[in-house]
Amino acid sequence: MTEAASNSTFGPYRLHERINGGGMADIWHVSDAQGRSYALRLMHKNLRFNFFAKKSFFRGCEILSQIHQHDYVINYVDHGKIGGQPYCVMEYIEGDNLKILFARGDDVVTEFVGNILIDMAIALQHVHDSGFMHLDFKPENVVVTRNGNVRLVDFDLAMPRPQKPTKLGRTPGTPAYMSPEQLQRKPVDHRADIWAYGVTAYELLTDRKPFTGESGKEILQAQLNRDALLLLPRSINSELPANLERIVMKCLEQDPENRYQDVTYLVRDLESALYVAK
């Protein structure tokens, strides 16, 4: 449940409408004294004594403040605490995340699918080139406007990109989009994001997840039985170009050594498959 009421205030901002919410925070459409619109992310009050949650929230804010100057990453404005409650102010985008668009079968997905696929990859390339891994790439964290413009959001789980795969202290995230190495608690690097991109792209193109299960353990078993269980995207959607199918399947290779080693090459192949002139 939300912890702030519409038309109330938070510091210098007037709250108008709760846009979305998650396990860590609610996002509100707000305006300042000059009437300018923003998106305000408010951490849930019941997490104020949760050290891990607060650390993740502020780390995400700091990372966003370093990488936000990009067309496909949500723009950062400010963050801090007011009355002990952590917050982050970002640009306000009139749109919904891909999870919501999927759920209602929105035409914006089919109309701009090529743009969305390429722009998501370019956003991820920018994150990696800036020295970070997102580690929570999924449809819920990709906001799309009515014109098909993309913004990557939520960097709470992001971490510096290591020079070689590194075992993470904790492996939070959404199991359906986590790579086999994450679910097995093996050393991880930026190629875990490439896997998550592949899951998201597969879902975008087929309207179903490539690997399903009721738990992370069941999803991992499906991943490990990839060759037996994974349907080729074109067997579900015959209109897909063969080159696009190969790109998605390369992202979903169980062994990270067999995936794209850098998102730069993923972007290149997407542009070629979708006939985007360079």
RAGIBEL-V67620 format. One record per helix or strand of 2 or more residues. SS is the DSSP state (2 for helix, 1 for strand). FROM is the first residue (numbers start at 1). LEN is the number of residues. Records with the same first field share a line. If there is no record, write none. Layout:
SS=FROM-LEN + FROM-LEN
//
This chain:
1=9-2 + 13-9 + 25-7 + 37-7 + 76-7 + 85-7 + 95-3 + 132-2 + 142-4 + 150-3 + 159-2
2=45-3 + 51-17 + 98-6 + 107-5 + 113-17 + 139-3 + 175-3 + 180-4 + 191-16 + 216-9 + 226-4 + 233-4 + 242-10 + 256-3 + 263-11
//
